[in-house]
Amino acid sequence: MDSDHRRNKLHAAGWVVAGGAMFVASRVWRLHLRDAEHRADEAERTRDEMARRRAVEERLRIARELHDSLTHSISVIQVQAGVAEHLARKRGEEVPPALAAIAEAGADAARELRATLSVLRSTEEADGSGLGQLENLVARARSAGLPVTVTVSGAERPLPPEVDQAAYRIVQEALTNVSRHAGQAHTSVRLQYSPEALTVQVDDEGRDTGSSTEGRTAGPGLGLLGMRERVSALGGRLHAGPRDSGGFRVQAELPAQAAS
C-alpha cells in the first residue's frame, strides 16, 4: 500500500511539474511571439519611413533642378527685355508697354523663385521651425504691417516633431498668402488643442480674389498645394476657401500623433 501511495504521489507531482513546465513554456512562447510581432511592426514602420523620406528627398531634388533651370530662363528674358528697353530709349523711341510688362513680370518671378529656393534649400529639421517659433513669426508679420492676433485654447502639450513643424509651416504659409492676396487685412491665428488633434485656423478679413482658391495656390512654400501635402502626409484634414462673411480661411486638423 505504501508503495502504491508513493507512486500515486509521484505520479501527481509529475503532473504538477509537467503542467507548470507547460505553463512556463506557453508563457515564454507568447512573449516570444509578441516580441517577434513587435519587431515585424517596427521593421515595417521603419521601411515606410525610409520610403517616405526618399520620396521627399527626390521631390526636393526635382524641385531644385526645375527652380534652377527656370531661374536661368527668366534671367535671360530679363536681360533681353532690359537690352531692348535700353535700345528703344537710346533711339528716342517710346518703350512699348508690353516690353515694360515683360521686364516687371520677370523681376517678380525671379523674386518668387529666389524665395522658393531659400525654402527648398533649408533643412527643416535643423532650422528650428515649430510652434515654439510662432511668436517670432507673428512678430515679423506685424513688423511688415500685417495685424495678427493669436489665440490658444485647450491644454498645450508637446507634439510629435512632424506635427509641430507642419502646424508652424501652415501658419507661415497662410500669413504669406494674406500678405500677397489680401494686403494688410486683419488676421487671426487660432490653435485649439484636444486630446486627439491640434486644429490650426487662420482667418483674414481681406477681400478675396474670387470664389475659388486659385488665387492662393502659389507662393514661397507652394501655397495651398504644399499645405495639403503636409496635412495629408500626417493623416489630417485641410479646408481652405473664402468665408461667408468675407475674407479667407485656412483650417487644418492635425492628429496628435503622426500617421505611421
C-alpha positions as CSV (number, residue, x, y, z in Angstrom):
1,M,0.0,0.0,0.0
2,D,2.8,2.4,0.9
3,S,4.4,1.7,-2.4
4,D,1.2,2.4,-4.3
5,H,0.7,5.5,-2.3
6,R,4.2,6.8,-3.1
7,R,3.7,6.0,-6.7
8,N,0.4,7.9,-6.8
9,K,2.1,10.9,-5.1
10,L,5.0,10.8,-7.5
11,H,2.5,10.5,-10.4
12,A,0.6,13.5,-9.1
13,A,3.7,15.5,-8.6
14,G,4.9,14.7,-12.1
15,W,1.6,16.0,-13.5
16,V,2.0,19.2,-11.4
17,V,5.6,19.7,-12.7
18,A,4.6,18.9,-16.2
19,G,1.7,21.3,-16.0
20,G,4.0,24.0,-14.6
21,A,6.5,23.4,-17.3
22,M,3.8,23.6,-20.0
23,F,2.5,26.9,-18.4
24,V,6.0,28.4,-18.4
25,A,6.7,27.2,-21.9
26,S,3.4,28.6,-23.1
27,R,4.1,31.9,-21.5
28,V,7.6,32.1,-22.9
29,W,6.2,31.3,-26.4
30,R,3.6,34.0,-26.1
31,L,6.3,36.5,-25.1
32,H,8.5,35.4,-27.9
33,L,5.6,35.7,-30.4
34,R,4.7,39.1,-29.1
35,D,8.4,40.2,-29.4
36,A,8.5,38.9,-32.9
37,E,5.3,40.8,-33.9
38,H,6.7,43.9,-32.4
39,R,10.0,43.6,-34.3
40,A,8.0,43.0,-37.5
41,D,5.8,46.0,-36.9
42,E,8.9,48.1,-36.2
43,A,10.6,46.9,-39.3
44,E,7.5,47.8,-41.4
45,R,7.3,51.2,-39.8
46,T,11.0,51.9,-40.4
47,R,10.7,50.7,-44.0
48,D,7.7,53.1,-44.6
49,E,9.5,56.0,-43.0
50,M,12.6,55.4,-45.2
51,A,10.4,55.2,-48.3
52,R,8.7,58.5,-47.4
53,R,12.0,60.1,-46.7
54,R,13.4,59.0,-50.0
55,A,10.3,60.2,-51.8
56,V,10.5,63.7,-50.2
57,E,14.2,63.9,-51.0
58,E,13.6,63.1,-54.6
59,R,10.8,65.6,-54.9
60,L,13.0,68.3,-53.4
61,R,15.8,67.4,-55.8
62,I,13.5,67.7,-58.8
63,A,12.1,71.0,-57.4
64,R,15.6,72.4,-57.1
65,E,16.5,71.4,-60.6
66,L,13.3,72.9,-62.0
67,H,13.9,76.1,-60.0
68,D,17.5,76.5,-61.2
69,S,16.6,76.0,-64.8
70,L,13.6,78.4,-64.6
71,T,15.8,81.0,-62.8
72,H,18.2,80.8,-65.7
73,S,15.5,81.2,-68.3
74,I,13.9,84.1,-66.5
75,S,17.2,85.8,-66.1
76,V,17.8,85.6,-69.9
77,I,14.3,87.1,-70.5
78,Q,15.0,89.9,-68.1
79,V,18.4,90.7,-69.7
80,Q,16.9,90.7,-73.2
81,A,13.9,92.8,-72.2
82,G,16.3,95.3,-70.5
83,V,18.5,95.5,-73.6
84,A,15.5,96.1,-75.8
85,E,14.2,98.8,-73.5
86,H,17.7,100.5,-73.4
87,L,18.0,100.4,-77.2
88,A,14.5,101.9,-77.6
89,R,15.3,104.8,-75.2
90,K,18.7,105.3,-76.9
91,R,16.9,105.7,-80.3
92,G,14.5,108.1,-78.7
93,E,11.6,105.7,-79.2
94,E,8.8,105.1,-76.8
95,V,9.2,101.9,-74.8
96,P,6.3,99.6,-75.7
97,P,4.1,98.8,-72.6
98,A,4.3,95.1,-73.3
99,L,8.1,95.3,-73.1
100,A,7.9,97.0,-69.7
101,A,5.4,94.5,-68.5
102,I,7.7,91.6,-69.5
103,A,10.6,93.2,-67.6
104,E,8.4,93.7,-64.5
105,A,6.9,90.2,-64.6
106,G,10.4,88.7,-65.0
107,A,11.6,90.6,-61.9
108,D,8.5,89.4,-59.9
109,A,9.1,85.8,-61.0
110,A,12.7,86.0,-60.1
111,R,11.9,87.2,-56.6
112,E,9.4,84.4,-56.1
113,L,11.8,81.8,-57.3
114,R,14.6,83.0,-55.0
115,A,12.1,82.8,-52.1
116,T,11.2,79.3,-53.2
117,L,14.8,78.2,-53.4
118,S,15.5,79.6,-49.9
119,V,12.7,77.3,-48.6
120,L,13.8,74.3,-50.6
121,R,17.4,74.5,-49.6
122,S,16.7,74.9,-45.9
123,T,16.8,71.8,-43.8
124,E,13.5,71.9,-41.9
125,E,14.8,69.6,-39.2
126,A,17.6,71.9,-38.4
127,D,16.0,75.3,-38.9
128,G,14.2,75.3,-35.5
129,S,10.8,75.7,-37.1
130,G,7.9,74.7,-34.9
131,L,5.2,76.3,-32.8
132,G,7.9,77.4,-30.4
133,Q,8.9,79.9,-33.1
134,L,5.3,81.1,-33.7
135,E,5.8,84.3,-31.6
136,N,8.8,85.3,-33.8
137,L,6.8,84.5,-37.0
138,V,3.9,86.7,-35.9
139,A,6.3,89.5,-34.8
140,R,7.8,89.5,-38.3
141,A,4.4,89.6,-39.9
142,R,3.3,92.5,-37.6
143,S,6.5,94.4,-38.4
144,A,5.6,94.1,-42.1
145,G,2.3,95.8,-41.4
146,L,0.1,92.8,-41.1
147,P,-2.2,93.0,-38.0
148,V,-2.2,89.5,-36.4
149,T,-3.8,88.1,-33.3
150,V,-3.1,84.7,-31.8
151,T,-5.5,82.7,-29.6
152,V,-4.6,79.3,-28.0
153,S,-7.3,77.1,-26.4
154,G,-7.1,73.7,-24.8
155,A,-4.3,72.2,-22.9
156,E,-1.0,72.9,-24.6
157,R,1.4,70.0,-24.7
158,P,4.4,68.8,-26.7
159,L,3.6,67.5,-30.1
160,P,5.4,65.0,-32.4
161,P,8.1,66.9,-34.3
162,E,6.4,66.4,-37.7
163,V,3.1,67.7,-36.4
164,D,4.7,70.7,-34.6
165,Q,6.6,71.6,-37.7
166,A,3.6,71.2,-40.0
167,A,1.5,73.5,-37.8
168,Y,4.1,76.2,-37.9
169,R,4.5,75.9,-41.7
170,I,0.8,76.1,-42.2
171,V,0.6,79.3,-40.2
172,Q,3.6,80.7,-42.1
173,E,2.2,79.9,-45.5
174,A,-1.2,81.3,-44.6
175,L,0.2,84.6,-43.3
176,T,2.3,84.8,-46.5
177,N,-0.8,84.3,-48.6
178,V,-2.6,87.0,-46.7
179,S,0.2,89.5,-47.3
180,R,0.2,88.6,-51.0
181,H,-3.5,88.5,-51.7
182,A,-5.3,90.5,-49.0
183,G,-2.9,93.3,-48.2
184,Q,-2.9,94.4,-44.6
185,A,-6.1,92.7,-43.7
186,H,-6.6,91.8,-40.0
187,T,-5.7,88.2,-39.5
188,S,-6.4,85.8,-36.6
189,V,-4.5,82.7,-35.8
190,R,-6.2,80.1,-33.6
191,L,-4.6,77.0,-32.1
192,Q,-7.0,74.5,-30.5
193,Y,-5.6,71.5,-28.6
194,S,-7.7,68.5,-28.0
195,P,-6.7,65.0,-26.7
196,E,-6.8,63.6,-30.3
197,A,-5.8,66.6,-32.5
198,L,-4.5,70.1,-33.0
199,T,-6.6,72.4,-35.0
200,V,-4.9,75.3,-36.8
201,Q,-7.1,78.0,-38.1
202,V,-6.1,81.2,-39.9
203,D,-8.8,83.7,-40.8
204,D,-8.3,87.0,-42.6
205,E,-10.8,89.8,-43.2
206,G,-9.5,90.9,-46.6
207,R,-11.2,91.0,-49.9
208,D,-10.8,87.6,-51.5
209,T,-9.7,87.2,-55.1
210,G,-12.7,85.1,-56.1
211,S,-14.9,82.2,-55.2
212,S,-12.1,79.6,-55.6
213,T,-8.7,79.0,-54.1
214,E,-6.9,79.6,-57.4
215,G,-5.6,83.0,-56.3
216,R,-3.8,81.4,-53.3
217,T,-2.1,78.4,-54.8
218,A,1.3,79.9,-55.5
219,G,3.9,81.3,-53.2
220,P,7.3,80.7,-51.5
221,G,6.0,77.5,-49.9
222,L,3.9,76.3,-52.9
223,G,0.8,77.7,-51.2
224,L,-2.2,75.6,-50.6
225,L,-0.7,72.7,-52.5
226,G,2.1,72.4,-50.0
227,M,-0.3,72.7,-47.1
228,R,-2.5,69.9,-48.4
229,E,0.5,67.6,-48.9
230,R,1.8,68.2,-45.4
231,V,-1.6,67.6,-43.8
232,S,-2.3,64.6,-45.9
233,A,1.0,63.0,-45.1
234,L,0.1,63.2,-41.4
235,G,-3.4,61.7,-41.9
236,G,-5.1,65.1,-41.2
237,R,-7.6,67.2,-43.0
238,L,-7.4,70.7,-44.6
239,H,-10.1,73.1,-45.5
240,A,-9.2,76.3,-47.4
241,G,-11.6,78.8,-49.1
242,P,-13.5,82.1,-48.9
243,R,-15.5,82.8,-45.7
244,D,-19.2,83.6,-45.9
245,S,-18.5,86.8,-44.0
246,G,-15.7,87.8,-46.4
247,G,-12.0,87.1,-46.4
248,F,-10.4,83.7,-46.4
249,R,-10.0,80.8,-44.0
250,V,-7.4,78.1,-43.8
251,Q,-8.2,75.3,-41.3
252,A,-6.1,72.2,-40.7
253,E,-6.8,69.4,-38.3
254,L,-3.7,67.5,-37.4
255,P,-3.7,64.3,-35.4
256,A,-2.0,64.4,-32.0
257,Q,0.2,61.6,-33.3
258,A,1.7,61.4,-36.8
259,A,0.4,58.7,-39.0
260,S,2.7,55.7,-39.1
